[in-house]
């Protein structure tokens, strides 16, 4: 009798003897290639006894039991665990996934340079008491601003001019005077080539003093003391070159 016929015959007899148990036990499907040291049926399932033990064939050896495969592990891992090492019965670990590549760090774009600045034209060298006429010193200061600070700008985005007065006189009068002082500076800048639509003017009247003086000084000295409040401020914004 050939080995193949022996296995099939044995399998058929054993299946009939252990049919009730097989219905309840786990099927061990083996790879039929090569020599299988256990009795198998036509489905390549190992035949078991009524006590759920795998039937060995005459070809059974520990080495053969460790070589024949039932899925990814030796068939002995299901039938005779004591003849193979525990390391052989562990399924092969899936290869570790390669670590995800770190997202490239994108350097933040440097903030654009600005040529923003503020300046103040002040004291009676700029505006005499109760006047809104630019003096020579005020004009020179504006010329210097244009040739240095404005020249450093790639573009002038806006120029805000605010006029101020001292506290002598009514609020309504000083409001109009402060507006005239701002407009005087605006006219000078436009004459020097600054676009009119970039310039905004406003008057703060006497609401934002930078110096306080005692009324006991007398009018002349009081006017001299309050001179820093008679001023114009300029706020310029734009990108630098």
DRENKE-40986 format. One line per 10 residues: number of its first residue (from 1); for each residue y, x, z negated of N, C-alpha, C. Coordinates in nm, 2 decimals. Layout:
<nodes>
NUM = Y,X,Z,Y,X,Z,Y,X,Z | ...
</nodes>
This chain:
<nodes>
1 = -0.12,0.09,0.00,0.00,0.00,0.00,0.12,0.09,0.00 | 0.22,0.06,0.09,0.34,0.14,0.09,0.43,0.11,-0.03 | 0.52,0.21,-0.06,0.61,0.19,-0.17,0.69,0.06,-0.16 | 0.74,0.04,-0.04,0.82,-0.08,-0.02,0.74,-0.21,-0.04 | 0.62,-0.22,0.01,0.53,-0.33,-0.01,0.50,-0.35,-0.16 | 0.49,-0.23,-0.23,0.46,-0.24,-0.37,0.57,-0.30,-0.45 | 0.69,-0.26,-0.41,0.81,-0.32,-0.48,0.82,-0.47,-0.46 | 0.81,-0.51,-0.33,0.83,-0.65,-0.30,0.72,-0.73,-0.37 | 0.60,-0.68,-0.37,0.49,-0.76,-0.43,0.51,-0.77,-0.58 | 0.54,-0.66,-0.64,0.57,-0.66,-0.79,0.68,-0.75,-0.82
11 = 0.79,-0.74,-0.74,0.90,-0.83,-0.76,0.87,-0.97,-0.76 | 0.79,-1.01,-0.66,0.76,-1.15,-0.64,0.68,-1.20,-0.76 | 0.58,-1.12,-0.81,0.50,-1.16,-0.92,0.58,-1.17,-1.05 | 0.67,-1.07,-1.07,0.75,-1.08,-1.19,0.85,-1.19,-1.19 | 0.90,-1.22,-1.07,1.00,-1.33,-1.06,0.94,-1.46,-1.11 | 0.81,-1.48,-1.06,0.74,-1.61,-1.10,0.72,-1.61,-1.25 | 0.69,-1.49,-1.31,0.66,-1.48,-1.45,0.78,-1.50,-1.54 | 0.90,-1.46,-1.49,1.02,-1.46,-1.57,1.13,-1.55,-1.52 | 1.10,-1.64,-1.44,1.20,-1.73,-1.38,1.29,-1.80,-1.48 | 1.24,-1.85,-1.59,1.34,-1.92,-1.68,1.44,-1.82,-1.74
21 = 1.39,-1.70,-1.77,1.48,-1.60,-1.83,1.58,-1.55,-1.73 | 1.54,-1.53,-1.60,1.63,-1.47,-1.50,1.74,-1.57,-1.47 | 1.72,-1.69,-1.49,1.83,-1.79,-1.46,1.94,-1.77,-1.56 | 1.91,-1.71,-1.68,2.01,-1.69,-1.78,2.07,-1.55,-1.79 | 1.99,-1.45,-1.73,2.04,-1.31,-1.75,2.13,-1.27,-1.64 | 2.19,-1.16,-1.66,2.29,-1.11,-1.56,2.21,-1.04,-1.45 | 2.25,-1.07,-1.32,2.18,-1.00,-1.21,2.24,-0.86,-1.19 | 2.15,-0.77,-1.17,2.19,-0.63,-1.15,2.16,-0.60,-1.01 | 2.26,-0.59,-0.93,2.24,-0.57,-0.78,2.25,-0.42,-0.76 | 2.15,-0.36,-0.69,2.14,-0.22,-0.67,2.16,-0.18,-0.53
31 = 2.20,-0.06,-0.50,2.21,-0.01,-0.37,2.07,0.03,-0.32 | 2.01,-0.03,-0.22,1.87,-0.01,-0.18,1.85,0.12,-0.11 | 1.96,0.19,-0.08,1.94,0.32,-0.01,1.88,0.42,-0.10 | 1.78,0.50,-0.06,1.71,0.59,-0.14,1.60,0.53,-0.22 | 1.55,0.60,-0.32,1.44,0.55,-0.40,1.50,0.48,-0.52 | 1.47,0.35,-0.54,1.51,0.28,-0.65,1.40,0.27,-0.76 | 1.42,0.32,-0.88,1.31,0.33,-0.98,1.28,0.21,-1.05 | 1.34,0.09,-1.01,1.31,-0.04,-1.07,1.27,-0.13,-0.97 | 1.19,-0.23,-1.01,1.14,-0.34,-0.92,1.26,-0.42,-0.88 | 1.28,-0.45,-0.75,1.39,-0.53,-0.70,1.33,-0.64,-0.61
41 = 1.41,-0.75,-0.60,1.37,-0.86,-0.51,1.43,-0.84,-0.38 | 1.42,-0.95,-0.29,1.47,-0.94,-0.16,1.63,-0.94,-0.16 | 1.69,-0.98,-0.27,1.83,-0.97,-0.28,1.89,-0.84,-0.33 | 1.79,-0.75,-0.36,1.83,-0.62,-0.42,1.87,-0.63,-0.56 | 1.82,-0.74,-0.63,1.85,-0.76,-0.77,1.73,-0.71,-0.85 | 1.76,-0.63,-0.96,1.65,-0.57,-1.04,1.58,-0.69,-1.11 | 1.44,-0.68,-1.10,1.36,-0.78,-1.17,1.35,-0.75,-1.32 | 1.36,-0.85,-1.40,1.35,-0.83,-1.55,1.23,-0.91,-1.60 | 1.19,-0.86,-1.72,1.08,-0.93,-1.79,1.13,-1.04,-1.87 | 1.04,-1.12,-1.94,1.08,-1.23,-2.02,1.17,-1.19,-2.13
51 = 1.17,-1.07,-2.17,1.26,-1.02,-2.28,1.38,-0.95,-2.23 | 1.41,-0.97,-2.10,1.53,-0.92,-2.03,1.53,-0.77,-2.01 | 1.41,-0.71,-2.00,1.40,-0.57,-1.98,1.38,-0.54,-1.83 | 1.44,-0.44,-1.77,1.42,-0.41,-1.63,1.28,-0.35,-1.61 | 1.21,-0.40,-1.51,1.08,-0.35,-1.48,1.09,-0.22,-1.40 | 1.03,-0.11,-1.46,1.02,0.02,-1.39,0.91,0.02,-1.29 | 0.93,0.10,-1.19,0.82,0.13,-1.09,0.76,0.26,-1.12 | 0.65,0.29,-1.05,0.58,0.42,-1.07,0.67,0.54,-1.03 | 0.78,0.51,-0.97,0.87,0.62,-0.93,0.98,0.65,-1.03 | 0.97,0.57,-1.14,1.08,0.58,-1.24,1.08,0.72,-1.31
61 = 1.19,0.78,-1.31,1.22,0.90,-1.39,1.36,0.89,-1.44 | 1.39,0.96,-1.55,1.53,0.95,-1.60,1.63,1.00,-1.49 | 1.59,1.10,-1.41,1.68,1.15,-1.31,1.70,1.04,-1.20 | 1.59,0.97,-1.16,1.60,0.87,-1.06,1.69,0.75,-1.11 | 1.67,0.72,-1.24,1.75,0.61,-1.30,1.89,0.64,-1.30 | 1.92,0.77,-1.31,2.07,0.80,-1.32,2.13,0.82,-1.18 | 2.04,0.83,-1.07,2.09,0.85,-0.94,2.12,0.72,-0.87 | 2.02,0.62,-0.88,2.04,0.50,-0.81,2.16,0.42,-0.86 | 2.23,0.36,-0.77,2.36,0.30,-0.81,2.35,0.14,-0.82 | 2.42,0.09,-0.92,2.44,-0.05,-0.93,2.59,-0.07,-0.93
71 = 2.65,-0.09,-0.82,2.79,-0.09,-0.81,2.85,0.05,-0.81 | 2.94,0.07,-0.90,3.00,0.20,-0.92,2.93,0.30,-1.02 | 2.83,0.24,-1.09,2.77,0.32,-1.20,2.62,0.33,-1.17 | 2.54,0.42,-1.23,2.40,0.43,-1.21,2.33,0.30,-1.27 | 2.22,0.26,-1.20,2.15,0.14,-1.25,2.10,0.15,-1.39 | 2.08,0.28,-1.43,2.03,0.30,-1.57,2.13,0.25,-1.67 | 2.26,0.25,-1.63,2.36,0.20,-1.73,2.34,0.06,-1.76 | 2.27,-0.02,-1.68,2.24,-0.16,-1.71,2.10,-0.18,-1.77 | 2.01,-0.08,-1.73,1.87,-0.10,-1.77,1.82,0.00,-1.88 | 1.87,0.12,-1.87,1.83,0.23,-1.97,1.94,0.31,-2.01
81 = 2.03,0.26,-2.09,2.15,0.33,-2.12,2.12,0.46,-2.20 | 2.01,0.47,-2.26,1.98,0.58,-2.35,1.94,0.71,-2.26 | 1.92,0.69,-2.13,1.88,0.81,-2.05,1.99,0.87,-1.97 | 2.11,0.80,-1.98,2.23,0.86,-1.91,2.34,0.88,-2.00 | 2.43,0.97,-1.98,2.54,0.99,-2.07,2.64,0.88,-2.05 | 2.72,0.86,-2.16,2.82,0.75,-2.16,2.92,0.77,-2.06 | 2.95,0.90,-2.03,3.05,0.93,-1.93,3.02,0.89,-1.79 | 2.88,0.88,-1.76,2.84,0.83,-1.63,2.85,0.68,-1.62 | 2.86,0.61,-1.73,2.86,0.46,-1.72,3.00,0.41,-1.72 | 3.10,0.49,-1.73,3.24,0.44,-1.72,3.28,0.44,-1.58
91 = 3.33,0.33,-1.53,3.37,0.32,-1.39,3.48,0.42,-1.36 | 3.49,0.47,-1.24,3.59,0.57,-1.21,3.73,0.51,-1.23 | 3.81,0.59,-1.29,3.95,0.54,-1.32,4.03,0.54,-1.19 | 4.10,0.44,-1.17,4.19,0.43,-1.06,4.29,0.54,-1.06 | 4.32,0.60,-0.95,4.42,0.71,-0.95,4.55,0.66,-1.00 | 4.61,0.75,-1.08,4.74,0.71,-1.14,4.84,0.70,-1.03 | 4.92,0.59,-1.04,5.03,0.57,-0.94,5.13,0.69,-0.95 | 5.17,0.73,-0.84,5.28,0.83,-0.84,5.40,0.78,-0.91 | 5.47,0.86,-0.99,5.59,0.81,-1.05,5.70,0.78,-0.95 | 5.76,0.67,-0.98,5.86,0.62,-0.88,5.98,0.73,-0.87
101 = 6.02,0.75,-0.75,6.12,0.85,-0.73,6.25,0.80,-0.80 | 6.32,0.88,-0.87,6.44,0.85,-0.93,6.55,0.81,-0.83 | 6.62,0.71,-0.86,6.72,0.67,-0.76,6.83,0.78,-0.76 | 6.87,0.82,-0.64,6.97,0.93,-0.63,7.10,0.89,-0.70 | 7.15,0.98,-0.78,7.28,0.96,-0.85,7.39,0.97,-0.75 | 7.46,0.87,-0.74,7.58,0.87,-0.65,7.70,0.89,-0.73 | 7.77,1.00,-0.70,7.89,1.04,-0.77,8.00,0.94,-0.74 | 8.06,0.90,-0.85,8.17,0.81,-0.83,8.29,0.87,-0.76 | 8.34,0.80,-0.67,8.46,0.85,-0.59,8.57,0.88,-0.68 | 8.63,1.00,-0.67,8.75,1.03,-0.75,8.86,0.93,-0.74
111 = 8.92,0.90,-0.85,9.04,0.80,-0.84,9.15,0.86,-0.76 | 9.21,0.78,-0.67,9.31,0.84,-0.59,9.43,0.89,-0.67 | 9.49,1.00,-0.64,9.61,1.05,-0.71,9.73,0.96,-0.69 | 9.81,0.95,-0.79,9.93,0.86,-0.78,10.05,0.95,-0.80 | 10.16,0.89,-0.74,10.29,0.96,-0.77,10.38,0.87,-0.85 | 10.32,0.78,-0.93,10.40,0.68,-1.01,10.49,0.76,-1.11 | 10.61,0.71,-1.12,10.70,0.78,-1.22,10.81,0.68,-1.26 | 10.88,0.71,-1.36,11.00,0.63,-1.41,11.11,0.73,-1.43 | 11.23,0.69,-1.41,11.35,0.77,-1.44,11.46,0.67,-1.49 | 11.56,0.73,-1.56,11.67,0.65,-1.61,11.80,0.72,-1.58
121 = 11.90,0.64,-1.52,12.03,0.69,-1.51,12.11,0.63,-1.62 | 12.17,0.72,-1.71,12.23,0.66,-1.83,12.36,0.74,-1.86 | 12.43,0.69,-1.96,12.55,0.73,-2.02,12.67,0.70,-1.92 | 12.79,0.73,-1.97,12.91,0.70,-1.89,12.92,0.79,-1.77 | 12.84,0.90,-1.76,12.84,0.98,-1.64,12.78,0.90,-1.52 | 12.71,0.79,-1.55,12.65,0.71,-1.45,12.73,0.58,-1.43 | 12.76,0.51,-1.54,12.84,0.39,-1.53,12.94,0.39,-1.64 | 13.06,0.38,-1.60,13.17,0.37,-1.70,13.17,0.24,-1.76 | 13.23,0.23,-1.88,13.23,0.10,-1.95,13.29,-0.01,-1.86 | 13.21,-0.12,-1.86,13.25,-0.24,-1.78,13.25,-0.22,-1.63
131 = 13.18,-0.11,-1.58,13.18,-0.09,-1.44,13.04,-0.09,-1.38 | 13.03,-0.11,-1.25,12.90,-0.10,-1.19,12.90,-0.01,-1.06 | 12.99,0.09,-1.07,13.00,0.19,-0.97,12.93,0.32,-1.00 | 12.85,0.37,-0.91,12.78,0.49,-0.93,12.87,0.61,-0.93 | 12.86,0.69,-1.03,12.94,0.81,-1.04,12.87,0.93,-0.96 | 12.94,1.04,-0.95,12.88,1.16,-0.88,12.75,1.21,-0.94 | 12.75,1.21,-1.07,12.63,1.26,-1.14,12.51,1.17,-1.11 | 12.54,1.04,-1.11,12.43,0.94,-1.09,12.38,0.96,-0.94 | 12.47,0.98,-0.85,12.43,1.00,-0.71,12.34,1.13,-0.69 | 12.39,1.24,-0.76,12.31,1.36,-0.76,12.17,1.35,-0.82
141 = 12.16,1.27,-0.93,12.03,1.25,-0.99,11.94,1.17,-0.89 | 12.00,1.08,-0.82,11.92,1.00,-0.72,11.88,1.09,-0.60 | 11.97,1.17,-0.56,11.93,1.26,-0.45,11.82,1.36,-0.49 | 11.82,1.41,-0.61,11.72,1.50,-0.66,11.59,1.42,-0.67 | 11.59,1.30,-0.71,11.47,1.22,-0.72,11.41,1.20,-0.58 | 11.49,1.17,-0.48,11.44,1.15,-0.35,11.38,1.28,-0.29 | 11.44,1.39,-0.31,11.40,1.51,-0.25,11.28,1.58,-0.32 | 11.25,1.54,-0.45,11.14,1.60,-0.52,11.03,1.49,-0.55 | 11.06,1.39,-0.63,10.95,1.30,-0.67,10.91,1.21,-0.56 | 11.00,1.15,-0.49,10.96,1.06,-0.38,10.90,1.14,-0.26
151 = 10.94,1.27,-0.25,10.88,1.35,-0.14,10.73,1.38,-0.17 | 10.69,1.37,-0.30,10.55,1.39,-0.34,10.46,1.27,-0.31 | 10.52,1.16,-0.27,10.44,1.04,-0.25,10.40,1.03,-0.10 | 10.27,1.00,-0.08,10.23,0.97,0.06,10.29,0.85,0.11 | 10.32,0.76,0.02,10.38,0.63,0.06,10.44,0.57,-0.07 | 10.55,0.51,-0.05,10.62,0.43,-0.17,10.58,0.29,-0.15 | 10.51,0.24,-0.26,10.46,0.10,-0.26,10.57,0.01,-0.31 | 10.64,0.05,-0.42,10.74,-0.04,-0.48,10.84,0.04,-0.56 | 10.96,-0.01,-0.57,11.06,0.05,-0.65,11.13,-0.07,-0.73 | 11.11,-0.06,-0.86,11.17,-0.17,-0.94,11.29,-0.11,-1.01
161 = 11.41,-0.17,-0.99,11.53,-0.12,-1.05,11.58,-0.22,-1.15 | 11.61,-0.18,-1.28,11.65,-0.27,-1.38,11.79,-0.22,-1.44 | 11.89,-0.31,-1.43,12.02,-0.27,-1.49,12.03,-0.31,-1.64 | 12.11,-0.24,-1.72,12.13,-0.27,-1.86,12.28,-0.25,-1.89 | 12.32,-0.32,-2.00,12.46,-0.30,-2.05,12.45,-0.28,-2.20 | 12.57,-0.25,-2.25,12.58,-0.24,-2.40,12.60,-0.38,-2.45 | 12.62,-0.40,-2.58,12.62,-0.53,-2.65,12.76,-0.59,-2.65 | 12.86,-0.52,-2.60,13.00,-0.57,-2.61,13.02,-0.67,-2.50 | 13.06,-0.79,-2.53,13.08,-0.90,-2.43,12.97,-1.00,-2.45 | 12.99,-1.11,-2.37,12.89,-1.22,-2.38,12.76,-1.19,-2.31
171 = 12.66,-1.26,-2.34,12.53,-1.24,-2.27,12.54,-1.27,-2.12 | 12.61,-1.38,-2.09,12.62,-1.42,-1.94,12.70,-1.31,-1.86 | 12.80,-1.26,-1.92,12.88,-1.16,-1.85,12.80,-1.03,-1.84 | 12.73,-0.99,-1.94,12.65,-0.87,-1.93,12.53,-0.88,-1.84 | 12.48,-1.01,-1.83,12.37,-1.03,-1.74,12.41,-1.00,-1.60 | 12.53,-1.05,-1.56,12.58,-1.03,-1.42,12.61,-0.88,-1.40 | 12.67,-0.82,-1.50,12.71,-0.68,-1.49,12.58,-0.59,-1.47 | 12.47,-0.62,-1.55,12.35,-0.54,-1.54,12.29,-0.56,-1.40 | 12.30,-0.68,-1.34,12.24,-0.70,-1.21,12.32,-0.62,-1.10 | 12.46,-0.62,-1.12,12.54,-0.54,-1.03,12.51,-0.39,-1.03
181 = 12.48,-0.34,-1.15,12.44,-0.20,-1.16,12.31,-0.17,-1.09 | 12.21,-0.26,-1.11,12.09,-0.24,-1.04,12.11,-0.25,-0.89 | 12.19,-0.34,-0.84,12.22,-0.35,-0.70,12.29,-0.23,-0.64 | 12.37,-0.17,-0.72,12.45,-0.05,-0.68,12.35,0.06,-0.65 | 12.25,0.08,-0.73,12.14,0.18,-0.71,12.06,0.14,-0.59 | 12.03,0.02,-0.58,11.95,-0.03,-0.46,12.02,0.01,-0.33 | 12.15,-0.02,-0.32,12.23,0.00,-0.20,12.23,0.15,-0.17 | 12.24,0.24,-0.27,12.24,0.38,-0.25,12.10,0.43,-0.19 | 11.99,0.38,-0.25,11.86,0.42,-0.20,11.84,0.37,-0.06 | 11.88,0.25,-0.03,11.87,0.20,0.11,11.94,0.29,0.21
191 = 12.06,0.33,0.17,12.14,0.42,0.25,12.07,0.55,0.27 | 11.99,0.59,0.18,11.92,0.72,0.19,11.78,0.70,0.26 | 11.75,0.58,0.31,11.63,0.57,0.39,11.52,0.49,0.33 | 11.53,0.45,0.20,11.43,0.37,0.14,11.43,0.23,0.19 | 11.31,0.18,0.23,11.31,0.04,0.29,11.35,-0.06,0.19 | 11.43,-0.15,0.23,11.48,-0.26,0.14,11.37,-0.35,0.09 | 11.27,-0.37,0.17,11.17,-0.47,0.13,11.07,-0.41,0.02 | 11.09,-0.28,-0.01,11.01,-0.21,-0.11,11.08,-0.22,-0.25 | 11.21,-0.26,-0.25,11.29,-0.25,-0.37,11.31,-0.39,-0.43 | 11.29,-0.40,-0.56,11.32,-0.52,-0.64,11.42,-0.49,-0.74
201 = 11.52,-0.57,-0.77,11.62,-0.55,-0.87,11.62,-0.66,-0.97 | 11.66,-0.63,-1.09,11.67,-0.73,-1.20,11.77,-0.68,-1.30 | 11.83,-0.77,-1.38,11.92,-0.73,-1.48,11.87,-0.78,-1.62 | 11.87,-0.69,-1.71,11.83,-0.72,-1.85,11.95,-0.75,-1.94 | 12.07,-0.74,-1.89,12.19,-0.77,-1.97,12.19,-0.67,-2.09 | 12.22,-0.72,-2.21,12.22,-0.64,-2.33,12.10,-0.66,-2.42 | 11.99,-0.71,-2.36,11.87,-0.74,-2.44,11.78,-0.63,-2.48 | 11.80,-0.51,-2.42,11.71,-0.40,-2.44,11.79,-0.27,-2.47 | 11.86,-0.27,-2.58,11.94,-0.15,-2.62,11.85,-0.04,-2.66 | 11.90,0.08,-2.64,11.82,0.20,-2.68,11.90,0.27,-2.80
211 = 12.02,0.23,-2.83,12.09,0.29,-2.94,12.18,0.18,-3.01 | 12.18,0.19,-3.14,12.26,0.10,-3.22,12.38,0.18,-3.28 | 12.49,0.11,-3.29,12.62,0.17,-3.34,12.68,0.08,-3.44 | 12.75,0.13,-3.54,12.82,0.06,-3.64,12.96,0.01,-3.59 | 12.98,-0.12,-3.61,13.11,-0.18,-3.56,13.23,-0.12,-3.64 | 13.21,-0.05,-3.75,13.32,0.01,-3.82,13.38,0.13,-3.75 | 13.31,0.18,-3.65,13.36,0.30,-3.58,13.50,0.27,-3.51 | 13.53,0.16,-3.48,13.65,0.13,-3.41,13.61,0.11,-3.26 | 13.69,0.04,-3.18,13.65,0.01,-3.05,13.62,0.13,-2.96 | 13.71,0.23,-2.96,13.70,0.34,-2.87,13.57,0.42,-2.90
221 = 13.55,0.45,-3.03,13.44,0.53,-3.07,13.31,0.44,-3.05 | 13.32,0.31,-3.07,13.21,0.22,-3.05,13.16,0.22,-2.91 | 13.26,0.22,-2.82,13.22,0.22,-2.67,13.15,0.35,-2.64 | 13.20,0.46,-2.69,13.14,0.60,-2.67,13.00,0.60,-2.73 | 12.99,0.54,-2.85,12.85,0.54,-2.91,12.75,0.46,-2.83 | 12.80,0.35,-2.78,12.70,0.26,-2.70,12.68,0.31,-2.56 | 12.73,0.42,-2.52,12.71,0.46,-2.38,12.57,0.47,-2.33 | 12.47,0.52,-2.41,12.33,0.53,-2.36,12.27,0.39,-2.32 | 12.33,0.28,-2.37,12.28,0.15,-2.34,12.33,0.11,-2.20 | 12.43,0.17,-2.15,12.48,0.14,-2.01,12.40,0.23,-1.91
231 = 12.30,0.17,-1.86,12.21,0.25,-1.78,12.13,0.17,-1.68 | 12.06,0.24,-1.59,11.97,0.18,-1.49,11.83,0.25,-1.50 | 11.72,0.18,-1.50,11.59,0.24,-1.50,11.52,0.21,-1.36 | 11.45,0.31,-1.32,11.37,0.30,-1.19,11.23,0.32,-1.22 | 11.14,0.23,-1.17,11.00,0.25,-1.18,10.94,0.25,-1.04 | 10.88,0.36,-1.00,10.83,0.38,-0.86,10.68,0.39,-0.87 | 10.61,0.33,-0.77,10.47,0.33,-0.76,10.42,0.37,-0.62 | 10.32,0.44,-0.61,10.26,0.48,-0.48,10.16,0.59,-0.49 | 10.08,0.61,-0.38,9.98,0.71,-0.38,10.04,0.85,-0.36 | 9.98,0.95,-0.42,10.04,1.09,-0.40,9.98,1.14,-0.27
241 = 10.04,1.25,-0.22,10.00,1.32,-0.10,9.87,1.40,-0.13
</nodes>
